[in-house]
Amino acid sequence: MVARNSSLKDQDRCRQCTKHVGEKDNEIHCELCECWFHTACEGVSDEMYKVVGKNEALHWFCKKCNSNAMKMLKDIGERATEVDSRIAKLENDMKVMNGHITKVKDEMMKDMQKLSTEVNEAKSEVDKQLVRNSKEMTELSNKFKEVCEGQESTWNEVVKKEVKLSLNTVPDDIQAVQNTLIESKIPANEQRDKESRRKNIIIYKIPETARE
């Protein structure tokens, strides 16, 4: 029980009967309003008074505060129930959400595994195709090489034949050029002779001199 402070005169009066609460009176202290009361005014028996005085773990409230405290406790209880309900709902929602997240995660893992398998299969198929293409290119290169080597002698023969034919026609071409030069030289000489004669003076009855 709280000891009464004698210096607080306003609180030395019983809040029930407003009379002075003396040290010799059975007095009791309310822990909410912190006022003093006669035990008789609050209906506290002598046995209860002794129990409260000996046990500090017990808390005593006056009738007015007790009434208000009950309302507060009831309100707190209702609010606590509401909070508990909300917490329970939130926990349930979290469980449902976790279930959805786990489901989505599992589906994503399956999709990723499937995609990884498809990618590996596609890569394997591409590698096989590259090997086939390389093999085909090698075979084509070998065949082309064989064809070129087989045709090399034939091409050499063809070139030699053409060169030989061209060389055989060269003398004929040279003779034709010579004939053309001779034929063109004759008219040129005749024309040159005519030109020289035009410059000569002809005198009648004078014999021509012999040309040097």
C-alpha positions in Angstrom: 0.0 0.0 0.0 1.2 3.5 -0.8 2.1 5.7 2.2 0.1 8.8 2.6 2.0 12.1 2.2 0.8 14.4 5.0 1.9 17.5 3.1 -0.8 17.1 0.4 -3.7 18.5 2.3 -6.2 18.3 -0.6 -5.6 14.6 -0.9 -5.9 14.1 2.9 -9.6 14.3 2.6 -11.7 11.3 1.7 -13.1 11.6 -1.8 -16.2 9.9 -0.7 -17.2 11.8 2.5 -14.8 14.7 2.1 -13.7 14.3 5.8 -10.1 14.3 6.9 -8.3 11.0 6.6 -6.1 10.7 9.7 -3.2 8.4 10.2 -5.2 6.4 12.8 -8.0 5.8 10.3 -8.1 2.8 8.1 -7.1 4.5 4.9 -6.7 3.1 1.4 -5.1 4.6 -1.7 -6.5 4.5 -5.3 -3.7 3.8 -7.8 -5.6 5.5 -10.7 -6.8 8.8 -9.3 -4.2 8.7 -6.5 -6.7 9.8 -3.9 -7.2 8.6 -0.3 -10.4 7.0 1.1 -11.8 5.7 4.3 -12.1 2.0 4.0 -15.6 2.2 5.4 -16.6 4.8 2.8 -15.5 2.5 0.0 -16.9 -0.6 1.6 -13.6 -2.3 2.1 -13.7 -4.8 4.9 -11.0 -5.0 7.6 -9.8 -8.4 6.2 -9.5 -7.0 2.7 -7.7 -3.9 4.0 -5.2 -6.1 5.7 -4.7 -8.3 2.6 -4.2 -5.2 0.4 -1.8 -3.7 2.9 0.4 -6.8 3.1 0.5 -7.7 -0.6 2.2 -5.1 -2.8 1.3 -7.1 -5.9 -2.4 -6.3 -5.4 -3.8 -3.1 -6.9 -6.8 -1.3 -5.5 -9.1 1.2 -7.4 -11.9 3.3 -5.9 -15.4 2.6 -7.0 -15.4 5.4 -9.6 -12.1 4.5 -11.1 -13.0 0.8 -10.9 -16.1 1.5 -13.0 -14.1 3.5 -15.5 -11.3 0.9 -15.4 -13.8 -1.8 -16.3 -15.0 0.2 -19.2 -11.4 0.7 -20.3 -10.6 -2.9 -19.8 -13.7 -3.9 -21.8 -12.8 -1.5 -24.5 -9.2 -2.7 -24.5 -10.4 -6.3 -24.6 -12.6 -5.5 -27.6 -9.8 -3.8 -29.3 -7.5 -6.6 -28.5 -10.0 -9.1 -29.9 -10.3 -6.9 -33.1 -6.5 -6.7 -33.3 -6.2 -10.5 -32.8 -8.8 -11.0 -35.5 -7.0 -8.7 -37.9 -3.7 -10.4 -37.1 -5.3 -13.8 -37.7 -6.7 -12.6 -41.0 -3.3 -11.1 -42.0 -1.6 -14.3 -41.1 -4.1 -16.3 -43.2 -3.6 -13.9 -46.1 0.1 -14.3 -45.7 -0.2 -18.0 -45.9 -2.4 -17.8 -49.0 0.0 -15.3 -50.5 2.9 -17.6 -49.7 1.1 -20.5 -51.2 0.6 -18.4 -54.4 4.2 -17.4 -54.4 5.3 -20.9 -54.0 3.0 -22.1 -56.8 4.3 -19.3 -59.1 7.9 -20.1 -58.2 7.4 -23.8 -58.9 5.7 -23.0 -62.3 8.6 -20.6 -63.1 11.1 -23.3 -62.2 9.3 -25.8 -64.4 9.2 -23.2 -67.3 12.9 -22.5 -66.8 13.8 -26.2 -66.8 11.7 -26.7 -70.0 13.3 -23.7 -71.6 16.7 -24.9 -70.7 16.0 -28.3 -72.1 14.7 -26.8 -75.4 17.7 -24.5 -75.7 20.1 -27.4 -75.1 18.2 -29.5 -77.7 18.3 -26.7 -80.2 22.0 -26.1 -79.5 22.7 -29.8 -80.0 20.8 -29.8 -83.3 22.7 -26.8 -84.5 26.0 -28.4 -83.6 25.0 -31.5 -85.6 23.9 -29.4 -88.6 27.2 -27.6 -88.5 29.1 -30.9 -88.5 27.0 -32.1 -91.4 27.6 -28.8 -93.3 31.3 -29.0 -92.6 31.4 -32.6 -93.9 29.5 -31.7 -97.0 31.8 -28.7 -97.7 34.8 -30.9 -97.3 33.4 -33.5 -99.8 32.5 -30.7 -102.3 36.0 -29.3 -102.0 37.6 -32.7 -102.6 35.3 -33.3 -105.6 36.1 -29.9 -107.1 39.8 -30.5 -106.6 39.5 -33.9 -108.4 37.6 -32.3 -111.3 40.2 -29.5 -111.6 43.1 -32.0 -111.5 41.4 -34.1 -114.1 40.7 -31.2 -116.4 44.2 -29.7 -116.0 45.8 -31.9 -118.7 42.8 -31.3 -121.1 43.1 -27.6 -120.7 46.8 -27.8 -121.4 46.2 -29.7 -124.6 43.5 -27.3 -125.7 45.8 -24.3 -125.1 48.7 -25.9 -127.0 46.5 -26.7 -129.9 45.2 -23.2 -130.2 48.7 -21.8 -129.9 49.9 -24.1 -132.7 47.0 -23.1 -134.9 47.8 -19.5 -134.4 51.4 -20.0 -135.2 50.5 -21.9 -138.4 48.5 -18.9 -139.6 51.2 -16.4 -139.0 53.2 -17.0 -142.2 50.1 -16.7 -144.3 49.3 -13.4 -142.5 52.8 -12.2 -143.2 52.6 -13.1 -146.9 49.2 -11.3 -147.2 50.8 -8.2 -145.6 53.7 -8.3 -148.1 51.3 -8.7 -151.0 49.3 -5.8 -149.8 52.5 -3.6 -149.5 53.6 -4.6 -153.0 50.1 -3.8 -154.5 50.0 -0.5 -152.7 53.6 0.4 -153.8 52.9 0.0 -157.6 50.2 2.8 -157.7 52.4 4.9 -155.5 55.3 4.6 -158.0 53.1 5.4 -161.0 51.7 8.4 -159.2 55.2 9.6 -158.3 56.3 9.2 -162.0 53.3 11.2 -163.2 54.2 14.0 -160.8 57.8 14.1 -162.0 56.7 14.3 -165.7 54.5 17.3 -165.1 57.6 19.3 -164.3 59.3 18.5 -167.6 59.4 21.0 -170.5 58.7 19.5 -173.9 60.5 21.1 -176.9 59.6 19.9 -180.3 62.1 18.5 -182.7 64.8 18.4 -180.0 65.9 14.9 -179.3 65.7 13.9 -175.6 68.8 13.5 -173.7 69.6 10.3 -172.1 68.7 10.1 -168.4 71.4 9.8 -166.0 
